Amino acid sequence: MEPDDKENECPRLSEMVPGMAGTFKALGDHTRLQIIYLLSTDTSGTLGVSDLAARLGISQPAVSQHLKTLKSEGLVESRREGFFICYTVNRDRIMQFREQFDLMYASVMEQCNREMVRKSTRDRNLRACVIFYSYSGITRRVAEGIRNASGCDLIEVRTKTPYSSFTAYTTGVIRSRKMACDQIEPAEIDVSAYDFLIIGTPVWAWKPSPAINGAVQALKGCEGKMAVVFTTCSNQPGEALPLLSKSLADRGVRVMAEISLDAEDTKNPDAGGELLRKIIGADPLRSLESGTPGTGQQTIRDVKS
């Protein structure tokens, strides 16, 4: 999320809060939740007050009152068929509520993540940066989540010749299989001022993207640095993590943790925060306290099988 988006987020949340409060109140009743469940699982689309009353074991006037509350929040809509009124869930309103809740969740978790970082780095004075390549925007969103939570610097790698949807799955895949390095911008990535690196890439043909291969070769002042690598992929990362770690090791970087995020992981609005939690849980910075980076440390892998 870019800074200008952040400036717009608070007004959006302030505008949404009153409406969300009413929706939470409407859903904060056991019977009304049961009505939502019955309407959402009904395949006939013909449930009326009498049907709901029979299934819930309560009076028709009570059902009518609950439906009135749900309709006032736009969660339920009705249609008349002759003398009969049928009720259904308002899909558009439910989707809108979910989007609002996701935005609120992401905002709350961002604050929680910042506190988590403060607690874990309270006695450590270190500078970190996230170096990443993103083709579809998924890896970028994860990287920005880490930046928003930790305040670290963000370095996005771009190919000098952008991939199209066609060349990404032809030329890009072939180059990825060959572990080729793309020409990138920036041409040189000076990390001498940083103590800790987080490097992320999408998985192409079960290997690191050619752009991130180019980024590894473009690193300057990376010898002896500590790093965590992460990949984003649909399912399995294949050889991407160990290959990326080896490339970094050849440049003198000690990779302390390897983490893979699959499609389900990256759907989480707080994917960057979740990744940061895994990094902090692995405690890759513990060797900095002893003053002997990389000595006797074992790389931690977090890959779903």
SEDREN-724157 format. One record per residue (C-alpha): residue number from 1; chain; y, x, z. Coordinates in Angstrom, 2 decimals. Layout:
! residues N
VOGU  resi  chain        v        u        w
VOGU   NUM      A        Y        X        Z
...
***
This chain:
! residues 305
VOGU  resi  chain        v        u        w
VOGU     1      A     0.00     0.00     0.00
VOGU     2      A     3.28     1.55    -1.05
VOGU     3      A     6.30     1.66     1.31
VOGU     4      A     8.15    -1.11    -0.59
VOGU     5      A     5.11    -3.35    -0.13
VOGU     6      A     5.19    -2.60     3.59
VOGU     7      A     8.80    -3.76     3.78
VOGU     8      A     7.80    -7.09     2.24
VOGU     9      A     4.77    -7.56     4.47
VOGU    10      A     6.57    -8.45     7.74
VOGU    11      A     8.62   -11.31     6.22
VOGU    12      A     5.47   -12.64     4.57
VOGU    13      A     3.59   -12.61     7.87
VOGU    14      A     6.52   -14.26     9.66
VOGU    15      A     6.56   -17.04     7.08
VOGU    16      A     2.80   -17.56     7.31
VOGU    17      A     2.44   -17.63    11.10
VOGU    18      A     3.59   -21.26    11.69
VOGU    19      A     1.27   -22.60     8.98
VOGU    20      A    -1.63   -20.48    10.19
VOGU    21      A    -1.08   -21.66    13.77
VOGU    22      A    -1.45   -25.27    12.64
VOGU    23      A    -4.60   -24.45    10.70
VOGU    24      A    -6.13   -22.58    13.63
VOGU    25      A    -5.32   -25.55    15.87
VOGU    26      A    -6.95   -27.96    13.41
VOGU    27      A   -10.05   -25.78    13.25
VOGU    28      A   -10.09   -25.13    16.98
VOGU    29      A   -12.12   -28.26    17.65
VOGU    30      A   -15.91   -28.33    17.58
VOGU    31      A   -16.15   -31.73    15.86
VOGU    32      A   -13.64   -30.82    13.17
VOGU    33      A   -15.53   -27.61    12.47
VOGU    34      A   -18.70   -29.67    12.12
VOGU    35      A   -16.92   -31.94     9.63
VOGU    36      A   -15.83   -28.91     7.58
VOGU    37      A   -19.41   -27.63     7.65
VOGU    38      A   -20.88   -30.98     6.57
VOGU    39      A   -18.38   -31.35     3.73
VOGU    40      A   -18.86   -27.78     2.53
VOGU    41      A   -22.67   -28.06     2.47
VOGU    42      A   -22.78   -31.52     0.89
VOGU    43      A   -23.75   -31.42    -2.78
VOGU    44      A   -23.15   -35.09    -3.59
VOGU    45      A   -19.39   -35.10    -3.00
VOGU    46      A   -19.63   -38.69    -1.77
VOGU    47      A   -19.44   -38.34     2.02
VOGU    48      A   -17.29   -41.00     3.67
VOGU    49      A   -16.28   -41.87     7.20
VOGU    50      A   -19.45   -43.86     7.88
VOGU    51      A   -21.70   -41.05     6.63
VOGU    52      A   -19.93   -38.46     8.76
VOGU    53      A   -19.97   -40.74    11.82
VOGU    54      A   -23.73   -41.25    11.45
VOGU    55      A   -24.43   -37.52    11.13
VOGU    56      A   -22.12   -36.54    13.98
VOGU    57      A   -23.17   -39.37    16.31
VOGU    58      A   -19.58   -40.46    17.02
VOGU    59      A   -17.53   -43.55    16.18
VOGU    60      A   -15.90   -44.12    12.80
VOGU    61      A   -12.38   -44.30    14.32
VOGU    62      A   -12.97   -40.87    15.91
VOGU    63      A   -14.03   -39.43    12.54
VOGU    64      A   -11.00   -40.96    10.87
VOGU    65      A    -8.72   -39.32    13.43
VOGU    66      A   -10.31   -35.92    12.90
VOGU    67      A   -10.08   -36.31     9.11
VOGU    68      A    -6.41   -37.21     9.45
VOGU    69      A    -5.78   -33.93    11.31
VOGU    70      A    -7.71   -31.91     8.72
VOGU    71      A    -5.89   -33.63     5.85
VOGU    72      A    -2.51   -32.95     7.43
VOGU    73      A    -3.30   -29.22     7.22
VOGU    74      A    -4.53   -29.59     3.65
VOGU    75      A    -8.06   -28.49     4.57
VOGU    76      A    -9.65   -31.74     3.42
VOGU    77      A    -8.78   -34.01     0.52
VOGU    78      A    -9.94   -37.51    -0.38
VOGU    79      A   -10.47   -39.65    -3.45
VOGU    80      A   -11.06   -43.37    -3.83
VOGU    81      A   -14.06   -44.75    -5.69
VOGU    82      A   -13.66   -48.53    -5.69
VOGU    83      A   -13.56   -49.60    -2.05
VOGU    84      A   -15.08   -46.32    -0.87
VOGU    85      A   -13.15   -43.16     0.10
VOGU    86      A   -14.94   -39.83    -0.32
VOGU    87      A   -13.90   -36.61     1.42
VOGU    88      A   -14.27   -33.03     0.24
VOGU    89      A   -13.07   -29.59     1.33
VOGU    90      A    -9.87   -28.45    -0.36
VOGU    91      A   -11.06   -25.21    -1.95
VOGU    92      A    -7.57   -23.98    -2.88
VOGU    93      A    -6.29   -24.38     0.68
VOGU    94      A    -9.32   -22.64     2.15
VOGU    95      A    -8.83   -19.70    -0.23
VOGU    96      A    -5.13   -19.56     0.63
VOGU    97      A    -5.95   -19.52     4.35
VOGU    98      A    -8.45   -16.73     3.82
VOGU    99      A    -5.86   -14.65     1.94
VOGU   100      A    -3.36   -15.20     4.76
VOGU   101      A    -5.95   -14.32     7.38
VOGU   102      A    -6.94   -11.16     5.48
VOGU   103      A    -3.31   -10.06     5.36
VOGU   104      A    -2.89   -10.67     9.08
VOGU   105      A    -6.21    -8.93     9.78
VOGU   106      A    -5.19    -5.88     7.75
VOGU   107      A    -1.84    -5.70     9.55
VOGU   108      A    -3.44    -5.97    12.99
VOGU   109      A    -6.15    -3.45    12.15
VOGU   110      A    -3.54    -1.02    10.83
VOGU   111      A    -1.89    -1.02    14.25
VOGU   112      A    -5.30    -0.63    15.94
VOGU   113      A    -6.14     2.25    13.62
VOGU   114      A    -2.90     4.03    14.48
VOGU   115      A    -3.71     3.74    18.17
VOGU   116      A    -7.23     5.03    17.48
VOGU   117      A    -5.78     8.05    15.70
VOGU   118      A    -3.28     8.68    18.51
VOGU   119      A    -6.07     8.67    21.10
VOGU   120      A    -8.34    10.95    19.08
VOGU   121      A    -5.63    13.50    18.22
VOGU   122      A    -3.61    13.36    21.43
VOGU   123      A    -4.29    17.01    22.30
VOGU   124      A    -4.42    18.26    18.72
VOGU   125      A    -1.46    19.30    16.64
VOGU   126      A    -2.77    19.24    13.09
VOGU   127      A    -1.65    18.32     9.61
VOGU   128      A    -3.95    16.43     7.27
VOGU   129      A    -3.83    15.16     3.72
VOGU   130      A    -5.91    12.88     1.54
VOGU   131      A    -6.61    14.16    -1.98
VOGU   132      A    -8.12    11.54    -4.26
VOGU   133      A    -8.70    10.32    -7.78
VOGU   134      A    -8.91     6.60    -8.55
VOGU   135      A    -9.73     4.97   -11.87
VOGU   136      A    -9.99     1.28   -10.91
VOGU   137      A    -7.73     1.36    -7.85
VOGU   138      A   -10.52     1.03    -5.26
VOGU   139      A   -10.44     4.64    -4.10
VOGU   140      A    -6.63     4.49    -4.02
VOGU   141      A    -6.71     1.49    -1.69
VOGU   142      A    -9.07     3.30     0.68
VOGU   143      A    -6.92     6.43     0.61
VOGU   144      A    -3.76     4.43     1.28
VOGU   145      A    -5.51     2.75     4.21
VOGU   146      A    -6.19     6.17     5.73
VOGU   147      A    -2.57     7.20     5.14
VOGU   148      A    -1.20     4.00     6.67
VOGU   149      A    -3.34     4.44     9.77
VOGU   150      A    -2.91     8.16    10.32
VOGU   151      A     0.42     9.04     8.75
VOGU   152      A    -1.17    11.89     6.80
VOGU   153      A     0.06    12.99     3.39
VOGU   154      A    -1.34    11.48     0.20
VOGU   155      A    -1.99    13.46    -2.98
VOGU   156      A    -3.17    11.40    -5.94
VOGU   157      A    -4.81    13.29    -8.80
VOGU   158      A    -4.23    11.93   -12.31
VOGU   159      A    -5.78    13.03   -15.57
VOGU   160      A    -3.39    14.40   -18.18
VOGU   161      A    -5.16    12.22   -20.73
VOGU   162      A    -5.75     8.83   -19.07
VOGU   163      A    -9.14     7.20   -19.51
VOGU   164      A    -9.36     3.84   -21.24
VOGU   165      A   -12.02     1.27   -20.36
VOGU   166      A   -14.00     2.62   -23.33
VOGU   167      A   -13.58     6.38   -22.82
VOGU   168      A   -14.26     6.11   -19.09
VOGU   169      A   -17.78     4.87   -19.81
VOGU   170      A   -18.41     7.26   -22.72
VOGU   171      A   -16.50    10.54   -22.55
VOGU   172      A   -15.95    10.28   -18.80
VOGU   173      A   -19.62     9.68   -18.01
VOGU   174      A   -20.73    12.54   -20.26
VOGU   175      A   -18.23    14.91   -18.65
VOGU   176      A   -19.27    13.77   -15.21
VOGU   177      A   -22.94    14.51   -15.91
VOGU   178      A   -21.94    18.01   -17.02
VOGU   179      A   -19.83    18.50   -13.87
VOGU   180      A   -16.88    19.19   -16.17
VOGU   181      A   -13.32    19.53   -14.90
VOGU   182      A   -10.56    17.37   -16.35
VOGU   183      A    -7.06    18.69   -16.84
VOGU   184      A    -5.09    17.07   -14.06
VOGU   185      A    -1.66    16.55   -12.59
VOGU   186      A    -0.62    18.16   -10.38
VOGU   187      A    -2.06    21.28   -12.00
VOGU   188      A    -2.00    23.09    -8.64
VOGU   189      A    -2.63    21.54    -5.23
VOGU   190      A    -1.31    23.76    -2.45
VOGU   191      A    -3.05    22.88     0.84
VOGU   192      A    -2.14    26.03     2.74
VOGU   193      A     0.07    24.02     5.13
VOGU   194      A    -2.75    21.64     6.11
VOGU   195      A    -5.44    22.00     8.75
VOGU   196      A    -7.69    19.20     7.53
VOGU   197      A    -8.50    17.74     4.11
VOGU   198      A    -9.97    14.35     3.18
VOGU   199      A   -11.15    14.26    -0.41
VOGU   200      A   -12.21    11.05    -2.18
VOGU   201      A   -13.59    10.13    -5.57
VOGU   202      A   -15.34     7.28    -7.35
VOGU   203      A   -18.92     7.99    -8.41
VOGU   204      A   -19.41     8.38   -12.16
VOGU   205      A   -23.02     8.62   -13.38
VOGU   206      A   -24.12     9.45    -9.81
VOGU   207      A   -21.83    12.50    -9.75
VOGU   208      A   -18.21    13.24    -8.81
VOGU   209      A   -15.56    12.22   -11.33
VOGU   210      A   -14.36    15.00   -13.67
VOGU   211      A   -10.85    14.53   -12.29
VOGU   212      A   -11.86    15.39    -8.72
VOGU   213      A   -13.85    18.37   -10.05
VOGU   214      A   -10.58    19.53   -11.57
VOGU   215      A    -8.79    18.91    -8.26
VOGU   216      A   -11.23    21.14    -6.38
VOGU   217      A   -10.55    23.96    -8.80
VOGU   218      A    -6.80    23.34    -8.52
VOGU   219      A    -6.77    23.84    -4.73
VOGU   220      A    -4.61    26.70    -3.49
VOGU   221      A    -4.82    28.13     0.02
VOGU   222      A    -7.97    26.16     0.81
VOGU   223      A   -10.10    29.00     2.20
VOGU   224      A   -11.29    28.28     5.72
VOGU   225      A   -10.04    24.69     5.72
VOGU   226      A   -12.01    21.83     7.27
VOGU   227      A   -12.76    18.80     5.09
VOGU   228      A   -14.43    15.40     4.91
VOGU   229      A   -15.49    14.01     1.53
VOGU   230      A   -15.99    10.36     0.65
VOGU   231      A   -17.12     8.45    -2.42
VOGU   232      A   -16.68     4.87    -3.57
VOGU   233      A   -19.46     3.33    -5.63
VOGU   234      A   -21.22     0.07    -6.45
VOGU   235      A   -24.41     0.94    -4.60
VOGU   236      A   -25.65     4.51    -4.18
VOGU   237      A   -23.64     7.74    -4.57
VOGU   238      A   -26.52     9.68    -6.13
VOGU   239      A   -25.77    13.41    -6.09
VOGU   240      A   -22.00    12.97    -5.83
VOGU   241      A   -21.58    13.90    -2.18
VOGU   242      A   -23.69    17.09    -2.07
VOGU   243      A   -22.31    18.25    -5.43
VOGU   244      A   -18.72    17.73    -4.29
VOGU   245      A   -19.48    19.50    -1.01
VOGU   246      A   -21.00    22.46    -2.85
VOGU   247      A   -17.97    22.75    -5.14
VOGU   248      A   -15.72    22.83    -2.10
VOGU   249      A   -17.95    25.31    -0.29
VOGU   250      A   -17.69    27.62    -3.32
VOGU   251      A   -13.91    27.53    -2.78
VOGU   252      A   -14.31    28.46     0.90
VOGU   253      A   -13.87    24.93     2.30
VOGU   254      A   -16.17    23.81     5.10
VOGU   255      A   -17.23    20.18     4.60
VOGU   256      A   -17.89    18.63     8.01
VOGU   257      A   -18.85    15.10     6.96
VOGU   258      A   -19.93    13.22     3.83
VOGU   259      A   -19.35     9.45     3.72
VOGU   260      A   -20.21     6.93     1.02
VOGU   261      A   -18.58     3.50     0.71
VOGU   262      A   -20.40     0.92    -1.40
VOGU   263      A   -19.05    -2.27    -2.97
VOGU   264      A   -19.45    -4.27     0.25
VOGU   265      A   -17.61    -1.61     2.25
VOGU   266      A   -14.65    -1.49    -0.11
VOGU   267      A   -14.26    -5.29    -0.09
VOGU   268      A   -13.10    -4.98     3.50
VOGU   269      A    -9.27    -5.15     3.63
VOGU   270      A    -9.50    -2.46     6.31
VOGU   271      A   -11.81    -0.17     4.30
VOGU   272      A    -9.52     2.81     4.88
VOGU   273      A    -9.49     2.17     8.62
VOGU   274      A   -13.27     1.82     8.71
VOGU   275      A   -13.62     5.14     6.92
VOGU   276      A   -11.21     6.73     9.38
VOGU   277      A   -13.32     5.39    12.26
VOGU   278      A   -16.39     7.03    10.76
VOGU   279      A   -14.52    10.29    10.40
VOGU   280      A   -13.30    10.19    14.00
VOGU   281      A   -16.79     9.16    15.17
VOGU   282      A   -18.27    12.21    13.45
VOGU   283      A   -15.59    14.31    15.22
VOGU   284      A   -15.38    16.91    12.45
VOGU   285      A   -12.36    18.50    14.14
VOGU   286      A   -14.19    19.55    17.27
VOGU   287      A   -14.56    23.11    16.01
VOGU   288      A   -10.78    23.40    15.78
VOGU   289      A   -10.68    23.18    19.58
VOGU   290      A   -12.96    26.19    19.90
VOGU   291      A   -10.89    28.12    17.39
VOGU   292      A   -13.91    28.88    15.21
VOGU   293      A   -13.81    26.48    12.26
VOGU   294      A   -17.11    26.04    10.57
VOGU   295      A   -19.13    28.16    13.00
VOGU   296      A   -22.46    26.63    13.89
VOGU   297      A   -21.46    23.22    12.58
VOGU   298      A   -23.84    20.91    10.77
VOGU   299      A   -22.58    18.65     8.01
VOGU   300      A   -22.77    14.96     8.92
VOGU   301      A   -23.85    12.53     6.21
VOGU   302      A   -23.23     8.79     6.28
VOGU   303      A   -24.98     7.38     3.22
VOGU   304      A   -26.70     4.01     3.08
VOGU   305      A   -30.32     4.20     2.00
***
